[in-house]
Amino acid sequence: MSVNVNRSVLDQFYRYKMPRLIAKVEGKGNGIKTVVVNMVDVAKALNRPPTYPTKFFGCELGAQTQFDAKNDRFIVNGSHEANKLQDMLDGFIRKFWVEDSL
């Protein structure tokens, strides 16, 4: 299911679409981490490298991030819900995508 890149726009025929962020929590205890499963697809829709939004999540959350581009694994340490990350992605879009595309 895709959403508008600028989620404040409710037009169903909005030109810029992206897939909804899918996050999966792995591990338990001290080694818990969140894997953003479809970061490559989301970044492709934003025309940015997938490391940019992942690193943004790390900076906003104060968490370490790891990238494994060969296996398309983009990891943020800690347990984070997909909705929370989607809201942070909206902040990334407002700061670094909307201004660039004008």
Secondary structure as UniProt FT lines:
FT   STRAND          2..4
FT   TURN            7..8
FT   TURN            12..13
FT   STRAND          17..19
FT   STRAND          23..26
FT   HELIX           29..31
FT   STRAND          33..36
FT   TURN            37..38
FT   HELIX           39..46
FT   HELIX           51..61
FT   STRAND          65..68
FT   TURN            69..72
FT   STRAND          73..77
FT   HELIX           82..92
FT   HELIX           93..97
FT   HELIX           98..101
//
